[in-house]
Amino acid sequence: MSAGGPANAAGLRRDALRERLALFSLSLPALVLVVVTMVIPVAWLFWLSFLADDGSLSLVNYRRLVVQPSYGRILLTTFEVSGLATLICVVLGYPLAYVLSQLRPRVANLCMLGVLMPFWTSILVRTYAWLVLLQRNGLVNDWGKRLGLWEAPVSLVYNLPGTLVGLVHIMLPFLVLPLYGSMRAIDRDYLRAAANLGASPAAAFRQVFFPLSLPGLLAGSLIVFILCLGAYVTPAMLGGGRVIMVANGIATDIQMFFNWGAASALGVVLLVLAAAMLFIASRLTRLDRLFGSHGT
């Protein structure tokens, strides 16, 4: 080995260390932002959840969640509403994404504007619009009576159906976008090969296209479900106090009872359940495939 070999190796190690330090310094502002906006608030939430009314550390807030049946009903309602909204989004969103994926790219991009249009309006404004449309003297009830679908006004707000209508309208784009990207990434040669082997269009869709679109469908469903878990405005306005989800329960604990400990414990439980669902999803399927990557 030449005399310059160890010196060159030491110089390469110093260069690599300087490069890592430079990369760390470039990412430091983003890391500080994440810590300030995410890590510290979540840690403070956990801390508050273990504080009793007298300021001592205790599990009384979590014990209250188990003892009082109202919190169990809130969690059950939250998962029920989130699951139903996700299911409706899948039923409506999959055919829509499939049709968009079969169009020419330019036409599909124009149609995609209609999917993205709800993002340009505030959730509060959209919820108020549904409140006006679905009320007893609203446009939907008026059309239903004129078409002879029903004689008396139907209760469409301040209940579960009204909440689901508002949530589906808000969450549908979050399912269509990843699903559309997953469908667009499917190589059409697979379908041609299936047709050459004698498969009918229905069989090619069922055995080839649908399995390849599952990563996008799972990703979109997971996004919709997680977002529905934390919904507040829509169930508060369209549920009318009859559909109480976790976010509404947290707001009630703080606004009416000033009980930050109980509210924090409820938020921690929801956070842990959402994290557990993400972990289970990551175990069931690779995350890179779940979010639309089709690399080998």
KEKE-289245 format. One record per residue: y negated, x negated, z negated of N, C-alpha, C in turn; residue in one letter. Coordinates in steps of 0.02 Angstrom, whole numbers, plus 32768, in hexadecimal, padded with zeros to 4 digits. Each point is the difference from the previous one (the first is absolute). Layout:
N
nnorth, neast, nup, canorth, caeast, caup, cnorth, ceast, cup, gufi
Y, X, Z, Y, X, Z, Y, X, Z, A .
...
//
This chain:
296
nnorth, neast, nup, canorth, caeast, caup, cnorth, ceast, cup, gufi
803C, 7FD5, 8000, 7FC4, 802B, 8000, 7FC2, 7FD4, 8000, M .
7FCF, 800F, 8029, 7FC3, 7FD8, 8003, 7FD7, 8009, 7FC1, S .
7FD3, 7FCF, 7FF4, 7FD7, 8003, 7FC3, 7FD1, 803B, 8001, A .
7FEE, 8017, 803B, 7FD0, 8037, 8004, 8020, 8044, 7FF6, G .
8045, 8002, 7FFB, 8021, 803F, 7FF9, 7FEE, 8026, 7FC1, G .
8007, 7FE3, 7FC5, 7FEC, 8024, 7FC2, 7FB7, 8013, 7FFF, P .
7FD5, 7FD5, 801B, 7FB9, 800F, 8001, 7FF1, 803C, 802D, A .
8024, 8001, 803A, 7FF6, 8039, 802D, 8019, 8041, 7FE0, N .
803A, 7FFD, 7FDD, 801A, 803B, 7FDF, 7FD0, 8019, 7FCA, A .
7FE4, 7FD1, 7FD9, 7FD0, 8014, 7FCC, 7FC2, 801E, 8020, A .
7FEA, 7FE5, 8038, 7FC6, 801C, 8021, 800C, 8046, 801B, G .
803E, 800C, 801A, 8011, 8042, 8018, 8002, 8033, 7FC6, L .
801A, 7FE9, 7FC6, 8002, 802D, 7FC7, 7FB9, 8012, 7FE9, R .
7FD3, 7FCE, 8000, 7FBA, 800E, 7FED, 7FE0, 8030, 8031, R .
800D, 7FF5, 8041, 7FE4, 802E, 8032, 801A, 8047, 7FF7, D .
8041, 8006, 7FF2, 801D, 8043, 7FF5, 7FE2, 8020, 7FC2, A .
7FF5, 7FD8, 7FCB, 7FE2, 801B, 7FC3, 7FB8, 8017, 800D, L .
7FDA, 7FD8, 8025, 7FBB, 8013, 8011, 7FFF, 8040, 802A, R .
8031, 8006, 802E, 8002, 803C, 8029, 800F, 803D, 7FD7, E .
802F, 7FFA, 7FD0, 8010, 8039, 7FD5, 7FC4, 8013, 7FD4, R .
7FDD, 7FCD, 7FE7, 7FC5, 800E, 7FD7, 7FCA, 8022, 802A, L .
7FF8, 7FEA, 803E, 7FCE, 801F, 802C, 8012, 804A, 800E, A .
8041, 800D, 800D, 8015, 8044, 800C, 7FF7, 802B, 7FC1, L .
800E, 7FE3, 7FC6, 7FF8, 8025, 7FC2, 7FB6, 8010, 7FF3, F .
7FD4, 7FD0, 8010, 7FB9, 800D, 7FF6, 7FE6, 8036, 802F, S .
801C, 8003, 803D, 7FEC, 8034, 802F, 8017, 8045, 7FE9, L .
803B, 8002, 7FE2, 801B, 8041, 7FE9, 7FE9, 8012, 7FBA, S .
7FDD, 7FD3, 7FDD, 7FEC, 800D, 7FBB, 7FD3, 803E, 7FFA, L .
7FCE, 8009, 802B, 7FD7, 803E, 7FF9, 8029, 8040, 8005, P .
8031, 8001, 802E, 802A, 803C, 8006, 802C, 8009, 7FC2, A .
8019, 7FC9, 7FE4, 8028, 8004, 7FC4, 7FD7, 801A, 7FC5, L .
7FC2, 7FE8, 7FFA, 7FD4, 8017, 7FCB, 7FF2, 804A, 8008, V .
7FF4, 8016, 803E, 7FF3, 8047, 800C, 803C, 802B, 7FED, L .
803D, 7FE9, 8011, 803C, 8026, 7FEE, 8008, 8004, 7FB5, V .
7FF4, 7FC8, 7FDE, 8007, 7FFF, 7FB7, 7FCE, 802F, 7FDF, V .
7FC2, 7FFE, 8018, 7FCB, 8028, 7FE1, 800A, 804B, 800E, V .
8013, 8011, 803D, 8004, 8046, 8013, 8044, 8020, 7FF4, T .
8035, 7FD8, 7FF8, 8043, 801D, 7FF9, 8023, 7FEA, 7FC1, M .
8006, 7FBF, 7FF7, 8029, 7FE7, 7FC7, 7FE1, 8012, 7FBE, V .
7FBF, 7FF2, 7FF7, 7FDF, 800F, 7FC0, 7FFF, 804B, 7FF1, I .
7FEE, 802C, 802F, 8003, 8048, 7FF0, 8046, 8019, 7FEE, P .
8033, 7FE8, 8023, 8044, 8015, 7FF0, 8015, 7FE6, 7FBB, V .
7FEE, 7FC1, 7FF1, 8010, 7FE5, 7FBF, 7FDC, 8027, 7FC8, A .
7FC1, 8012, 800D, 7FDA, 8028, 7FCF, 801F, 8045, 7FF7, W .
801A, 801C, 8037, 8022, 8041, 7FFC, 803D, 7FFB, 7FD3, L .
8028, 7FCB, 8009, 803B, 7FF6, 7FD6, 7FEB, 7FF8, 7FB7, F .
7FCB, 7FDA, 7FF4, 7FE9, 7FF4, 7FBB, 7FEB, 8041, 7FDF, W .
7FD9, 8029, 8023, 7FEA, 8040, 7FE3, 803B, 802F, 7FF2, L .
8034, 7FFC, 8029, 8038, 802E, 7FF6, 8026, 7FF1, 7FC0, S .
7FF9, 7FC4, 7FE4, 8023, 7FEE, 7FC2, 7FD2, 8006, 7FC3, F .
7FC3, 8018, 8008, 7FD2, 8007, 7FC8, 8003, 8046, 7FE3, L .
800A, 8004, 7FBF, 7FFE, 8041, 7FDE, 7FB8, 8014, 7FF2, A .
7FF7, 803C, 7FE5, 7FBC, 8019, 7FF2, 7FDB, 7FD4, 7FCE, D .
8024, 7FDF, 7FD2, 7FE0, 7FD5, 7FCF, 7FF7, 7FB9, 8018, D .
8012, 7FF2, 8040, 7FF6, 7FBD, 801C, 803B, 7FD2, 7FF7, G .
8036, 8016, 7FE2, 803A, 7FD5, 7FF5, 802F, 8006, 803C, S .
802A, 7FCD, 8008, 8032, 8001, 8035, 8038, 8030, 7FED, L .
8011, 802C, 802E, 8033, 8032, 7FF1, 801B, 801D, 8041, S .
803A, 8020, 7FFB, 801E, 8023, 8038, 7FF3, 804B, 7FFD, L .
7FCE, 8014, 7FD8, 7FF4, 8047, 7FF5, 7FED, 8023, 8041, V .
7FDD, 7FDE, 802D, 7FEC, 8020, 803F, 803C, 800E, 802D, N .
802E, 7FD1, 8002, 803D, 800A, 8027, 802E, 8033, 7FDE, Y .
8000, 8001, 7FBE, 8028, 8031, 7FDC, 7FE5, 8046, 800E, R .
7FBF, 8006, 8007, 7FE1, 8041, 800F, 8017, 8019, 8045, R .
8008, 7FD2, 8030, 8017, 8014, 8042, 8046, 801D, 7FFE, L .
8029, 7FE7, 7FD2, 8045, 8017, 7FFA, 8004, 8041, 7FD8, V .
7FD8, 8004, 7FCB, 8005, 8039, 7FD2, 7FE1, 803E, 801E, V .
7FC4, 7FF9, 801C, 7FDC, 803B, 8019, 801B, 8013, 8046, Q .
801A, 803C, 8007, 801D, 8015, 8041, 7FCD, 8006, 8038, P .
7FC0, 8006, 7FF0, 7FCE, 8007, 8034, 7FFD, 7FC3, 802D, S .
8009, 7FC4, 7FE2, 7FFF, 7FC3, 8029, 803D, 7FFC, 802D, Y .
8039, 8019, 7FE8, 803A, 8002, 802C, 7FF6, 802E, 803B, G .
7FDF, 8039, 7FF3, 7FF2, 802F, 8037, 7FCF, 7FE1, 8031, R .
7FD0, 7FD9, 7FE7, 7FCF, 7FE0, 802D, 8024, 7FCE, 802D, I .
802C, 7FD7, 7FE3, 8024, 7FCF, 8029, 802E, 8023, 8032, L .
8021, 8035, 7FEA, 802C, 8025, 802D, 7FD8, 801F, 8039, L .
7FC7, 801E, 7FF0, 7FD6, 801D, 8034, 7FE7, 7FCB, 8031, T .
7FEE, 7FC6, 7FE6, 7FE7, 7FCA, 802A, 8035, 7FEB, 8033, T .
803E, 7FF6, 7FEA, 8034, 7FEA, 802E, 8015, 8039, 802E, F .
7FFE, 803D, 7FE8, 8012, 8039, 802A, 7FCD, 8008, 8039, E .
7FC0, 7FFF, 7FEF, 7FCC, 8008, 8033, 8002, 7FC5, 8030, V .
8007, 7FC4, 7FE6, 8001, 7FC4, 802B, 803C, 8002, 802F, S .
803B, 8014, 7FE6, 803B, 8004, 802A, 7FFA, 8035, 8036, G .
7FE7, 803B, 7FEE, 7FF7, 8035, 8032, 7FCD, 7FED, 8035, L .
7FC8, 7FE2, 7FEB, 7FCD, 7FEB, 8030, 801C, 7FCB, 8030, A .
8027, 7FD2, 7FE5, 801E, 7FCC, 802A, 8031, 801E, 8031, T .
8029, 8030, 7FE9, 8030, 8020, 802C, 7FDD, 8025, 8039, L .
7FCB, 8025, 7FF0, 7FDC, 8025, 8034, 7FDF, 7FCF, 8031, I .
7FE5, 7FC9, 7FE6, 7FE2, 7FCE, 802D, 8035, 7FE3, 802F, C .
803D, 7FF5, 7FE7, 8035, 7FE6, 802B, 8012, 8033, 8037, V .
8006, 8040, 7FEC, 8012, 8034, 8030, 7FCA, 8007, 8036, V .
7FC1, 7FFC, 7FED, 7FCA, 8007, 8030, 7FF0, 7FBE, 8024, L .
8005, 7FC9, 7FDC, 7FE9, 7FC0, 801B, 8031, 7FDF, 802F, G .
8042, 8008, 7FF6, 8030, 7FDE, 802C, 7FFB, 8019, 8048, Y .
8001, 8042, 800C, 7FF8, 8017, 8046, 7FBD, 7FEA, 801E, P .
7FCB, 8001, 7FD8, 7FBF, 7FEC, 8019, 8000, 7FB6, 8014, L .
801B, 7FD6, 7FD4, 8003, 7FB8, 8010, 802D, 7FF3, 803D, A .
8036, 8026, 8006, 802D, 7FF7, 8039, 7FDD, 8012, 8042, Y .
7FDD, 8038, 8000, 7FDC, 8013, 803D, 7FCC, 7FCB, 8011, V .
7FDB, 7FE7, 7FCF, 7FCE, 7FCD, 800D, 801F, 7FC0, 801B, L .
803B, 7FEF, 7FE6, 8021, 7FC2, 8016, 801A, 8004, 8048, S .
8009, 803D, 801A, 8019, 8009, 8044, 7FC7, 8003, 8033, Q .
7FC3, 8007, 7FE9, 7FC7, 8003, 802E, 7FED, 7FBA, 8017, L .
7FDA, 7FFE, 8036, 7FE4, 7FC1, 8016, 7FCF, 7FE6, 7FCB, R .
7FFC, 7FBE, 7FF9, 7FD6, 7FE4, 7FCA, 7FB9, 801A, 7FFF, P .
7FE1, 8008, 803A, 7FBA, 8017, 8001, 7FFB, 8048, 7FE8, R .
802E, 802B, 8017, 8000, 8045, 7FEA, 8011, 8005, 7FB6, V .
8031, 7FD7, 7FE9, 8013, 8000, 7FBA, 7FC7, 7FEB, 7FD3, A .
7FD9, 7FCF, 8017, 7FC6, 7FEA, 7FD8, 7FCC, 8037, 7FF9, N .
7FF6, 8026, 8035, 7FD1, 8038, 7FFC, 8019, 8036, 7FD1, L .
8042, 800E, 8003, 801C, 8032, 7FD3, 8000, 7FE8, 7FB8, C .
8006, 7FBE, 7FF7, 8000, 7FE5, 7FBD, 7FBD, 800B, 7FDD, M .
7FCA, 8009, 8026, 7FBF, 800F, 7FE2, 8004, 8041, 7FD8, L .
8026, 8030, 8018, 8008, 803E, 7FDB, 8025, 7FF6, 7FBE, G .
802F, 7FCF, 7FFF, 8023, 7FF1, 7FC2, 7FD3, 7FDC, 7FCF, V .
7FD5, 7FD4, 801A, 7FD4, 7FD9, 7FD6, 7FC1, 8025, 7FEB, L .
7FF1, 8037, 8021, 7FC2, 8023, 7FF2, 7FF8, 8015, 7FB6, M .
8035, 8016, 7FDE, 7FF6, 8011, 7FB9, 7FE7, 7FC7, 7FD5, P .
800D, 7FC1, 8015, 7FE7, 7FC7, 7FD9, 7FB4, 7FFC, 8001, F .
7FE1, 8020, 802F, 7FB7, 7FFB, 8007, 7FDC, 8033, 7FD5, W .
8025, 8029, 7FDD, 7FE2, 8034, 7FD6, 8017, 7FF5, 7FB8, T .
7FD4, 800A, 7FD1, 8010, 7FF8, 7FBA, 8038, 8030, 7FEB, S .
802B, 7FE8, 7FD2, 8035, 802B, 7FE6, 7FE3, 803D, 7FDE, I .
7FC8, 7FF7, 7FDD, 7FE0, 8038, 7FDE, 7FE9, 8035, 8032, L .
7FE3, 7FEA, 8038, 7FE9, 8030, 8033, 803A, 8025, 801F, V .
8036, 7FDC, 800F, 803B, 8020, 801E, 801F, 8032, 7FD0, R .
8002, 7FEF, 7FC0, 801D, 802D, 7FCF, 7FD6, 803F, 7FF9, T .
7FBD, 7FF8, 7FFF, 7FD4, 803A, 7FFE, 800A, 802C, 803F, Y .
800B, 7FE0, 8039, 800B, 8026, 803D, 803F, 802B, 7FFB, A .
8036, 7FE3, 7FE5, 803D, 8027, 7FF7, 7FF6, 8037, 7FCC, W .
7FD7, 7FF2, 7FCE, 7FF2, 8033, 7FCE, 7FDF, 803D, 8020, L .
7FD3, 7FF3, 802F, 7FDE, 8037, 8023, 8030, 8024, 802F, V .
8029, 7FDA, 8023, 802D, 801E, 8032, 8038, 802A, 7FDF, L .
8018, 7FE9, 7FC6, 803B, 801F, 7FE2, 7FF1, 8035, 7FCB, L .
7FC2, 800A, 7FEF, 7FF0, 8030, 7FCB, 8010, 8047, 8018, Q .
7FFD, 8030, 7FD2, 8017, 8044, 800F, 7FD8, 801F, 8039, R .
7FC1, 7FF0, 8006, 7FD6, 8019, 8036, 7FF4, 7FCB, 8036, N .
802B, 7FCD, 8001, 7FF6, 7FC9, 802E, 801A, 800F, 8046, G .
7FF9, 7FCE, 802B, 8012, 8008, 8046, 804A, 800B, 800A, L .
802A, 7FDE, 7FDA, 8049, 8007, 8009, 8017, 8047, 7FED, V .
7FE8, 8019, 7FC7, 8013, 8044, 7FED, 7FE4, 8034, 8031, N .
7FC4, 7FF4, 801A, 7FE3, 802E, 8030, 8029, 8002, 8040, D .
8013, 7FC6, 801A, 802A, 7FFF, 803C, 8044, 801F, 7FF3, W .
801D, 7FF3, 7FC6, 8041, 801D, 7FF1, 7FFF, 804B, 8000, G .
7FCA, 801E, 7FE4, 7FFB, 8049, 8000, 7FF3, 801B, 8046, K .
7FD8, 7FDD, 8028, 7FF2, 8018, 8044, 803E, 7FFC, 802C, R .
802A, 7FCD, 7FF5, 803D, 7FF9, 8028, 8039, 802A, 7FE5, L .
7FF6, 8022, 7FC8, 8033, 802B, 7FE4, 8036, 7FDB, 7FDA, G .
7FF3, 7FC1, 7FEE, 8032, 7FDA, 7FDA, 8005, 8018, 7FB8, L .
7FC9, 8017, 7FE4, 8001, 801D, 7FBD, 7FC5, 8031, 7FFA, W .
8006, 802E, 7FD2, 7FCC, 8033, 7FF8, 7FCE, 7FED, 7FCA, E .
8018, 7FEA, 7FC7, 7FD3, 7FEC, 7FC9, 7FF7, 7FB4, 8003, A .
7FC7, 7FE8, 7FE6, 7FF4, 7FB7, 7FFF, 8037, 7FDB, 7FD9, P .
8016, 7FC9, 801C, 8035, 7FD7, 7FE1, 7FE0, 7FC9, 7FD8, V .
801C, 7FF2, 7FC6, 7FE6, 7FCA, 7FD5, 8016, 7FBD, 801C, S .
7FD1, 7FDB, 801C, 800E, 7FBF, 8020, 7FDF, 7FC6, 7FDD, L .
7FD6, 800D, 7FCE, 7FE0, 7FCB, 7FDA, 800C, 800B, 7FB6, V .
7FF0, 7FCB, 7FD9, 800B, 8000, 7FB8, 804A, 8009, 7FF0, Y .
802B, 7FE1, 802A, 8048, 8002, 7FF5, 801F, 7FC5, 8025, N .
8043, 7FFD, 7FFE, 8024, 7FC8, 801F, 7FF8, 7FFF, 804C, L .
8007, 8038, 8024, 7FF7, 7FFD, 804A, 7FBC, 7FE5, 8015, P .
7FCB, 8016, 7FDF, 7FBE, 7FE6, 8012, 7FFB, 7FB5, 7FF4, G .
801C, 7FE8, 7FC9, 7FFF, 7FB9, 7FF1, 8027, 7FD9, 8034, T .
8039, 801A, 8016, 8028, 7FDE, 8033, 7FDC, 7FFD, 8042, L .
7FDD, 8036, 8012, 7FDB, 8000, 803F, 7FCB, 7FC9, 8000, V .
7FDA, 7FFB, 7FC9, 7FCD, 7FCD, 7FFC, 801D, 7FBA, 8000, G .
8036, 7FF5, 7FDC, 801E, 7FBD, 7FFC, 801E, 7FEC, 8044, L .
8022, 802E, 8021, 801E, 7FEF, 8041, 7FCA, 7FEE, 8033, V .
7FCA, 8026, 8000, 7FC9, 7FF0, 802E, 7FE3, 7FBB, 7FF4, H .
7FFD, 7FEB, 7FC1, 7FE4, 7FBF, 7FEF, 8032, 7FC8, 800D, I .
803F, 800C, 7FF2, 8032, 7FCA, 8001, 8023, 7FF8, 8043, M .
7FFD, 8031, 802C, 8025, 7FFC, 803F, 7FF1, 7FC1, 8029, L .
7FC0, 7FEB, 8007, 7FF4, 7FC2, 8026, 8022, 7FC3, 7FE2, P .
8009, 7FFE, 7FBE, 8020, 7FC6, 7FE1, 804A, 7FFC, 8012, F .
801E, 8037, 8016, 8045, 7FFF, 8018, 8002, 7FF1, 804A, L .
7FD2, 801E, 8026, 8003, 7FFA, 8049, 7FF2, 7FB8, 8016, V .
7FD0, 7FDF, 7FE1, 7FEC, 7FBD, 8017, 8039, 7FCD, 7FFD, L .
8020, 7FF4, 7FC7, 8038, 7FD0, 8000, 803B, 8017, 802A, P .
800C, 8042, 8002, 8038, 801A, 8027, 7FF3, 7FF7, 804A, L .
7FC3, 800B, 8016, 7FEE, 7FF6, 8046, 8007, 7FB7, 8013, Y .
7FE9, 7FD3, 7FD4, 8007, 7FB8, 800E, 8049, 7FEC, 8005, G .
802B, 801B, 7FD5, 8047, 7FF0, 8002, 8020, 801A, 8040, S .
7FED, 803C, 8016, 801C, 801C, 803D, 7FE9, 7FDA, 803D, M .
7FC1, 7FEB, 8000, 7FE6, 7FDA, 8039, 8024, 7FBC, 8007, R .
8017, 7FE5, 7FC8, 8020, 7FBE, 8001, 8048, 8003, 8017, A .
801D, 803C, 8007, 8046, 8006, 8016, 8006, 7FEE, 8049, I .
802D, 7FD4, 8010, 800B, 7FEB, 8046, 8022, 8039, 8025, D .
7FE0, 8017, 8035, 801B, 8038, 8027, 8040, 7FEC, 8026, R .
800D, 7FBF, 8005, 803E, 7FEC, 8022, 803D, 8017, 7FD9, D .
7FF9, 8008, 7FBD, 8038, 8019, 7FD9, 8012, 8047, 8015, Y .
7FCE, 8029, 800D, 800D, 8045, 8016, 801E, 8001, 8046, L .
7FE7, 7FD4, 802B, 801C, 7FFC, 8044, 8049, 7FE9, 7FFD, R .
800F, 7FD1, 7FD5, 8045, 7FE9, 7FF9, 802D, 8038, 7FE7, A .
7FE6, 8027, 7FD0, 8028, 8038, 7FE7, 800C, 8034, 8037, A .
7FCD, 800B, 802A, 8009, 8030, 8037, 8032, 7FE5, 8033, A .
7FFE, 7FBF, 800E, 8030, 7FE3, 802F, 8047, 8003, 7FE6, N .
8008, 8002, 7FBE, 8042, 8005, 7FE2, 8017, 8048, 7FFA, L .
7FD9, 802F, 8019, 8015, 8045, 8002, 7FE3, 802D, 7FCA, G .
7FD3, 7FE6, 7FD8, 7FE3, 8028, 7FCA, 7FCD, 8031, 801D, A .
8002, 803D, 7FE7, 7FCD, 8031, 8013, 7FBE, 7FEF, 7FDE, S .
7FC8, 801D, 8018, 7FC0, 7FF3, 7FDE, 8002, 800F, 7FB6, P .
8020, 8038, 7FED, 8004, 8011, 7FB9, 802A, 7FCD, 7FDA, A .
8037, 7FEA, 801D, 802A, 7FCE, 7FDF, 7FDD, 7FBD, 7FFB, A .
7FDB, 7FED, 8035, 7FDA, 7FC1, 7FFE, 7FCA, 8002, 7FCA, A .
7FE0, 8039, 7FF9, 7FCE, 8007, 7FCB, 8020, 7FFC, 7FBC, F .
8037, 8024, 7FF7, 8020, 8004, 7FBE, 8020, 7FBE, 7FEC, R .
801E, 7FDC, 802E, 8026, 7FC5, 7FEF, 7FDA, 7FBF, 8009, Q .
7FC9, 8001, 8027, 7FDB, 7FC2, 800D, 7FB8, 8005, 7FE7, V .
7FDB, 8031, 801A, 7FB8, 8002, 7FF2, 7FF3, 8010, 7FB6, F .
8020, 8033, 7FE6, 7FF2, 8014, 7FBB, 8011, 7FC9, 7FCE, F .
803B, 7FDF, 8004, 800C, 7FC9, 7FD0, 7FCD, 7FC8, 8004, P .
7FE9, 7FF0, 803D, 7FCF, 7FCB, 8007, 7FBB, 8014, 7FE6, L .
7FF2, 8041, 7FFD, 7FC0, 8018, 7FE6, 8000, 8009, 7FB5, S .
8039, 7FF9, 7FE0, 8005, 800C, 7FB8, 7FD3, 7FD2, 7FD6, L .
7FF9, 7FC0, 8011, 7FD2, 7FD6, 7FD7, 7FB9, 801C, 7FFD, P .
7FE5, 8017, 8039, 7FBE, 801F, 8000, 7FFE, 8041, 7FDA, G .
8036, 8027, 8006, 8003, 8040, 7FDC, 8003, 7FF4, 7FB4, L .
8027, 7FCF, 7FEB, 8005, 7FF0, 7FB8, 7FBD, 7FE5, 7FE6, L .
7FE0, 7FD5, 8028, 7FC0, 7FE4, 7FEB, 7FCB, 8037, 7FF8, A .
7FFB, 802C, 8033, 7FD0, 8036, 7FFC, 800E, 8030, 7FC7, G .
8040, 8011, 7FF6, 8012, 802D, 7FC9, 7FF0, 7FE2, 7FBD, S .
800D, 7FBF, 7FF9, 7FF1, 7FDF, 7FC0, 7FB5, 7FFE, 7FF3, L .
7FD9, 7FF3, 8033, 7FB7, 7FFF, 7FF8, 7FE6, 8045, 7FEC, I .
8018, 8033, 8022, 7FEA, 8044, 7FF1, 8013, 8013, 7FB9, V .
803E, 7FF2, 7FED, 8017, 8013, 7FBD, 7FD9, 7FDD, 7FC9, F .
7FF4, 7FBF, 8008, 7FDB, 7FDA, 7FCD, 7FB8, 8019, 7FFB, I .
7FE1, 800E, 8039, 7FBB, 801A, 7FFF, 7FFD, 8045, 7FE1, L .
8032, 802A, 800C, 8001, 8042, 7FE3, 8008, 7FFD, 7FB4, C .
8023, 7FCE, 7FE7, 8009, 7FFA, 7FB8, 7FBD, 7FFB, 7FDB, L .
7FCF, 7FE0, 801F, 7FBF, 7FF7, 7FE0, 7FCB, 8031, 8018, G .
8013, 8035, 8022, 7FCF, 8030, 801A, 7FDC, 8023, 7FC6, A .
7FBE, 8009, 8009, 7FD8, 8020, 7FCB, 7FD5, 8039, 801C, Y .
7FD8, 7FF2, 8033, 7FD0, 8031, 8019, 8023, 803E, 801B, V .
8032, 7FF6, 802A, 8021, 8039, 8021, 8022, 802F, 7FCE, T .
802B, 7FE7, 7FD3, 801D, 802F, 7FD0, 7FCE, 801E, 7FD0, P .
7FC9, 7FDC, 7FF1, 7FCE, 801B, 7FD3, 7FDB, 803B, 8020, A .
7FF3, 7FFC, 8041, 7FD9, 8034, 8021, 802C, 8038, 801C, M .
8035, 7FED, 8023, 802B, 8032, 8020, 8036, 801A, 7FD0, L .
800E, 7FDA, 7FCB, 8031, 8017, 7FCF, 7FE2, 802F, 7FCD, G .
7FBF, 7FFB, 7FF6, 7FDE, 802F, 7FD3, 8018, 7FFE, 7FB8, G .
8017, 7FC6, 7FE9, 8018, 7FFB, 7FBB, 8048, 8015, 7FF8, G .
8020, 801A, 8034, 8046, 8014, 7FFC, 802E, 7FC9, 8017, R .
7FE7, 7FD1, 8028, 8026, 7FC7, 8017, 7FE1, 7FC2, 7FE0, V .
801D, 7FE9, 7FCA, 7FE4, 7FC8, 7FDA, 802C, 7FC2, 800C, I .
7FE4, 7FCE, 8021, 8023, 7FC2, 800D, 7FE9, 7FCB, 7FCE, M .
801D, 7FC5, 8006, 7FF2, 7FCB, 7FCF, 7FB6, 7FEF, 7FFD, V .
7FE0, 7FF9, 803A, 7FB9, 7FEF, 8000, 7FD6, 8035, 7FDD, A .
8012, 803F, 800A, 7FDC, 8036, 7FDE, 800D, 7FFF, 7FB5, N .
803E, 7FEF, 7FEC, 800E, 7FFA, 7FB9, 7FDA, 7FC7, 7FE0, G .
7FF9, 7FC8, 8023, 7FDA, 7FC7, 7FE6, 7FB7, 8014, 7FF7, I .
7FE4, 8023, 8032, 7FBA, 8015, 7FFB, 7FF6, 8030, 7FC6, A .
8030, 802D, 7FF5, 7FFA, 8030, 7FC9, 8002, 7FDC, 7FBC, T .
802D, 7FCF, 7FF9, 8005, 7FDA, 7FC1, 7FBF, 7FDC, 7FF0, D .
7FDD, 7FE9, 8034, 7FC3, 7FDA, 7FF4, 7FC4, 802E, 7FF8, I .
7FF9, 8031, 802C, 7FC5, 802B, 8001, 7FFF, 8032, 7FC7, Q .
8039, 801C, 7FEE, 8002, 8034, 7FCE, 8013, 7FE6, 7FBA, M .
802F, 7FD0, 7FFE, 8018, 7FEA, 7FBF, 7FE9, 7FB9, 7FEF, F .
7FE0, 7FDD, 802F, 7FE9, 7FBC, 7FF6, 8038, 7FD3, 7FE6, F .
803C, 800C, 8019, 803B, 7FDB, 7FEA, 8012, 7FCC, 8035, N .
7FE2, 7FC6, 7FFB, 800B, 7FCC, 8031, 8047, 7FE4, 7FFB, W .
801D, 8000, 7FC4, 8044, 7FE6, 7FF8, 8033, 802A, 8026, G .
7FFD, 8042, 7FF7, 8030, 802C, 8023, 7FF6, 7FFD, 804B, A .
7FC0, 7FFE, 8016, 7FF3, 7FFC, 8047, 801A, 7FBE, 801D, A .
7FF6, 7FC9, 7FDB, 8018, 7FBF, 8017, 804C, 7FFE, 8003, S .
8021, 801E, 7FCE, 8049, 8001, 8001, 801A, 8027, 803B, A .
7FE0, 8038, 8010, 8015, 8028, 803A, 7FF5, 7FD9, 8040, L .
7FC9, 7FDB, 8004, 7FF4, 7FD7, 803B, 8032, 7FC7, 8006, G .
8012, 7FE2, 7FC8, 8032, 7FCA, 8001, 8043, 801A, 8017, V .
8014, 803A, 7FE8, 8040, 801D, 8015, 8000, 800C, 804B, V .
7FCA, 801C, 801B, 7FFC, 800C, 8048, 8002, 7FBE, 8026, L .
7FDD, 7FCD, 7FE7, 7FFF, 7FBF, 8021, 8045, 7FE0, 8001, L .
8023, 8005, 7FC8, 8043, 7FE3, 7FFC, 8031, 8025, 802E, V .
7FFB, 8042, 8002, 802C, 8026, 802C, 7FF3, 7FF0, 804A, L .
7FC0, 7FFA, 8012, 7FF0, 7FEE, 8045, 8019, 7FBA, 8011, A .
7FF7, 7FD1, 7FD2, 8019, 7FBC, 800B, 804C, 7FFF, 8006, A .
8022, 8029, 7FD7, 8048, 8003, 8004, 8017, 801B, 8043, A .
7FDC, 8031, 801A, 8012, 801B, 8042, 7FF7, 7FCC, 8037, M .
7FCA, 7FDA, 7FFC, 7FF6, 7FCA, 8031, 8037, 7FCC, 7FFB, L .
8014, 7FF0, 7FC3, 8035, 7FCE, 7FF6, 8042, 801A, 801D, F .
8010, 803F, 7FF3, 803E, 801C, 801B, 7FFE, 8001, 804C, I .
7FC6, 8012, 801C, 7FFA, 7FFF, 804A, 8009, 7FBA, 801C, A .
7FE6, 7FCD, 7FDC, 8008, 7FBC, 8017, 8048, 7FE9, 7FFB, S .
8027, 801D, 7FD1, 8047, 7FEF, 7FFB, 8029, 8022, 8036, R .
7FEC, 803D, 8012, 8027, 8026, 8031, 7FF6, 7FE6, 8047, L .
7FC5, 7FE7, 800F, 7FF1, 7FE7, 8043, 7FD0, 7FC7, 7FFB, T .
8003, 7FD3, 8031, 7FD3, 7FC7, 8000, 7FB9, 8018, 800A, R .
7FD2, 7FE2, 7FD9, 7FBA, 8015, 8003, 7FE1, 7FF3, 8044, L .
8014, 7FCA, 8022, 7FE1, 7FF2, 8041, 8014, 8036, 8033, D .
803F, 801A, 7FFA, 8014, 8036, 802C, 7FE2, 8042, 7FEA, R .
7FF8, 8008, 7FBE, 7FE4, 803E, 7FE6, 7FBB, 800D, 801A, L .
7FD8, 7FCB, 8008, 7FBB, 8009, 8017, 7FF7, 7FEE, 8049, F .
8036, 8008, 8027, 7FF7, 8003, 8048, 8010, 7FC2, 8026, G .
8018, 7FCA, 7FE1, 8011, 7FC4, 8025, 8046, 8004, 801A, S .
8009, 7FF0, 8040, 8043, 8004, 801F, 8017, 7FBB, 8015, H .
7FE7, 7FCE, 7FDF, 8016, 7FBD, 8011, 8047, 7FF3, 7FEC, G .
8020, 7FCF, 801F, 8045, 7FF0, 7FF1, 8004, 7FD9, 7FC0, T .
//
